[in-house]
Amino acid sequence: MSPARPVLSVLDLVPVSAGRTRADALAEMVALARTADDAGYARYWLSEHHGSTTYLASATTILMGQVLAATERIGVASGGIMLPNHAPLVIAEQIGTLATLHPGRVGLGLGRAPGTDPLTASALRRRDADPAHFANEVLETLAYLGAIPDDALSAVPGSLLPPSAVVGCESDSPAARPAASERRVRAIPGEGTDPDAWILGSSVNGARVAGRLGLPFTFASHFAPAQAEAVITTYRSYFGGPDDAGPLSHDGRPHVAAGVNVVVAPRREEAEFLFSTAMAGAARVLGGRPGPLDRPTADPRAWRDLAGGRDVDVEASMGLSFVGAPDAVADGLRGLAARWGLEEVLVVTSIHDAAARRRSYTLLADAWRAR
């Protein structure tokens, strides 16, 4: 069941708009974060993309630091760090440093998608991303941060152990592993910070990982809504099941969040006009014609020229979109949260004009509080 009043958060892909510089886009990210902080949003999630001419969140933890430094209250989370692209120890050190500087405000969302094209993924030295390997690397990262109990350490891979405990060891049994106090590798700063941790996913595979680890789950329904209900049901069915070694969520309960496309304006007609930018963006991605966010257009079907014949796929990817006046959108999001049992709604707003984008978030927050 969802709480009586689920919270709203921002999911920022850090887009750059046509006619604006990349420096402009990063400054606009900071301005949006301040707006979200003032408006009462619970958390500011920042994504990871590489080699993108649309989205500038390639250095997620650096952007998190900028947002944390520019705001006072709002939580800031990776939404998410694609763990196979990184060494778990480095991520633990970076997140742990932020959590030490900003206690109680840092969250860690982890996913396994590449966040880029195959060539760039190779340049990142991307590793095995199958669900089992990913789950082990999640455990390794959380172990560095002190976010898992000692009795769960039997599942942590050998990179946390002294070399003498790994070389020549033919057993994976808990008895063959040294005690937690004998671990050699430490994330400093970072150990003991125990940030909120989430698994991000767009399929049942991510849901199974989150459920088996007993961690909160965020579903990427802002671009993969078709499977949403099945994925969320899978997560809840695996949470606390026979494959679960014990919940790692802070309260031992399942938690679900989901991304949603939103554009709000004082009048529905203006919101629909502004939303043409988001449709064009999706068409560019799926049609293989990436680029900065397009200016809005009065033609609601103009995006088809960018889709490369994949019109049906574009419409499916943007199927979970709430566009309109503030009260109507707030009511729609509340209904969605109730149906899916969401505790957090991650709002994705792609508008060409930065001021109109900030206004959309402010109008939604005002309507959310008033209902």
N, C-alpha and C positions, 0 to 999 in steps of 0.2 A: 504494500500500500504506500502511496505517496503521502508526505506530510501534509497537514492542513494548508500550509502556505509554502509551496516550493519556491526556491530562490532563482533569481535571474543572474546569469553571468555573461561576460563578453568572451567570444572566441574571435581573436584577431589573427587573420592570415597575413596581415601587414601588406595590403595591396598598394601598388603604385598606379596612379591614374594617368591617362593620356594627357600630355601637356604639362605634367609635373615631374620634378626630378626625384631621384631615389632619396636624396637628402630630405626633400619635402615630405616624402612618404614616411620616413622615420620620425620626423618632427610631428607629423600628424598622428602617428601612433601614440606619442607621448601626450599630445593634446586630448586624444580620445580617452586615454587611460585616466587623465585628470577628470574628464567629464564623467566617466563611469564611477570613479571614486566619489565624486560629489553627489551623483544620482542614486547611490546606494546599492550598486551591483555587488554581488557577493565575491566574485572572483574574476580575474582577467587572465584568460588562457592565451598562450602564444604557441603557434604551430611551428613545424619544421618543414621547409622546402629548400631544395638545392638547385642551382642553375636555372631558376625561374625568372622570367622577365615580367611576371605578374606579381608574385608574392616574395617578399624580401626577408622572410624569417628563416635565414640560413644559419644564423648564430643565435639559437633560441635562448640560451642562458644569458648571453650578453644583453639581449633585448629585455629579458626578465629583470635584470639588474637596473636597466634604465627606467623601467616602469616602477619598480619598487622605490627607487630614489626620488621619483617625481610625484609619488602619491603618499597618502598618509594611512589609509585604513584598509583598502581593498586587498584581498588575497591575490597572489600572482602564481600561476602554475604553467608548467610546460604542457602544451596541448596538441601534440605531445612530442617528446623526444623519441626519435626512432632508434631504439637501442641497438639494433644490429649495425648501425652506422658508427657506433662509438664504443670505446672501452668503458665497461661499467665503472671502473675505479675513477676515471676522469669525470664521468657524469656525477658520481657520488661526491667528488671533491667540489665540483662547480655548484651543484645544488646545495651541498652542505655549507659552502662559503656564503651563499645567498641566505640560507636559513640562519646562519650565525649572525649575519649583519642585520637581518630582519626577522627576529623570532616570531613564530606563530603565523607568518604571512605567506610562506612558500609552500607550494604544492608540486608534486612530481607526477606528471602523466607520461606513461611509457607506451609506445606502440612498436610495431614491427614492419610497417610498410616502408618502402624505400624513400618515398617523398621526393622522387626525382626520376630521371630516365636511366636506362641501363648503363650507359657510358659514364655518367656522373657517379652512379652507384659504385662502379668499379674504381673510380678515382678516390672515392671515400674509403676504399678497402672494406666494403661492406661484407659482413660475415653471414653465416648460416642463419636464416630467419624462420626455420620451421618452428611450429608452436612449442615443441618440447625444449628445444635449445633456447628459444626466447624466454620461456618460463624459468629456466635455470639462470639466465642472465638477469632477469628481474630479481630473483632471490639473491643473487650475488650483490646487485646494486643496493638492495634494501638492507642486506647484512652489513655492508660498509657503513650505512647510515644508522645502524642500531634499530632498525624498524621491524626486525623479526625476532622471535624468541629463540633462546639457545636450543630448545628441543626441535626446532625446524632446520637447524644447520646441517643435518645429515644430507639434505638435498642440495646444499650449496656446492658448486663445482670446485675442483681442486685448486684453482688459482688463488683461493683465499688461504690455502694451507701452506705450512713450511715445506720446502722441497723434499725433505726427508720423509715426509708423510705421504708424498705422492709417488716418487720414483720407486719403482719396484712393487708398489702396492697393488695387489690383484683383487682387493675386495672393496666394494662400495658400501659395506655395512657400517652402521653408526659406530660400532665398536672399533673399526679400523681407523677411524678419524680421530685426531686429537681434540681435546676440549676446546671450547670457544676461547678460553684464556690464552691458548697457545697459537692462535691465529697470528700470522706475521704481517699481512697487508692491512693497512689502516688508512682511512680517508680522514685527513686532518687539514683544515677543519671539516667537519661533517659528521663524524661519529657521534652518536647520541642525539642528533637533531631530530630524527624520526619524523620527517615531513609527511603530510597527507599524501598517499600514493594511490594512483588510479591506473587501470589498464584501459587504453583506448583501442577501439577496434571497429571494423566495418563489416564483420562477418561472424558466423558462429564460431570460427576458430578462436578469435579474440575473446569471445564470450566464454568459451570453455576454459581458456587460460585464466581469465579473471575469476571464474567460479571455482576452479580447482585450487587456486591460490587463496581464495577467500578475500579478494581485494575488491574495492569499488570499481565499477565499470562505466565508461563513457562511450556511447555509440555514435558513430559518425553519420547520423541520419541526415545531415545537411547535404551530403552528396550520395548516400546509399540508403535511401529510405525504404526501398521495397521489402527488405528482409527484417525491418525493425522489430516487429512484434515477435517473430520467431527467434531473433537473436536475443532479445531481452528475456524471453521465456527460457531459452537455453541457459543463459547466465544464472537465472534464479534456480533452475533445476540442478545445476552443477554445484552451486554454492552450498557448502555443508554436506555434500554427498560423500559416498564411500572413497572417492579419489582425493578428497580434501583433507590435507594433513592438519587442518585447524585454521580457522579464519585469521587472516592477517589484517583485516580492517580494524580500525582502532576500537570499535565497539562490538566487533564480532558479528555484525549484521551486513546483509547485502545492501548496496547503494547503487542507484542507476541515474545517470545523467545522459542527455542527448543534445546534439547540435541541431539547430533549426535556422533556416533562412528567414530573415525578417526585414521588411522595410515599412517604416511608419512615417506618415506625414499628416498634417492637419486634415486633409481631404483625401479620400480614396483615390481619386483621379490622379493626384500628384504622386501618391505612393506608387501607383502602377506605372507611371511615367518613369520614376526613378529606378524601379525594379528592372527596367529594360537593360540596365547596365549589368545586373547579376545574370540575366539570361544570356547576354552576349558573352560574358566571362565563361560560363559553363560551356557554351557552344565553341568558344575558342579552345578550351582545354580538350574537349572530346573530338573536335574537328582537326586537331593538330595545328592550330594557328594561334599559339599563345602570344600574349602581349599585354600591355597595360590596360586597365579598366577603360572601356569605351564611354564616351559621353552618352547620356540617355537620349532616346528617340521616341517620337510619338507613334511610330509604327511598332505595334506589339509583336510582329513576326519578323522584324529585321534581323534578328539573331540567326535565322535559318541560313542566311548567306554565309555564315561563319562555321556552320555545323558539319560541313563536308558530307552531307547525306545522312548524318546520324541524328536526325531530328527527334526520333522516338527516344533515343538514349539521353539526349539533353533534357527532354521533358520529364523522363523518369528520374534523372539525377536531381532535378529541382522540384520534385513532387511534394516535398515537405517545406512549403513556403507560406508564410503568413504576411500578407501585403494589404495595407489599408489604413484606416484611421485608428487612433490609439486604443480606444475602448474595444473595438472589434478585434484587433490583434491580441490584446491582453486576454480577452475572453477565449479566443482560439487557443492560445498557449496554455491557459488554465485547463481547458478541456483535454488537450493533448497530455499534459502532465498527469491528469487524473486517469486517463485511459491506460497510459504506459507505466504508471507508478513512479514518475520521475521525482527526484528530490532537487534536481538542478537542471535548468534549461540554459544551454549555451547558445547565445544569440549571435548569428553571423549576419552582418549587414554590409553588402557590397554596393556602395553608392559612389559615383564619380566625384562628387563635390564633398570635400571633407567636412564643411560646416553642416551640410544637409545630413551627412552620416551621423555627426554628433547629435544633431537635433532629433534624429530618429531614435537613438538610444535614450535620450532624455524624455521624449514624449512617451515612450514605452514604459520607462521606469515610473513616471508620474501616474500613468493609467494603472499600472500594476499595483501600486500602493493604494490607489483609490478604490479598487474593486473589493 
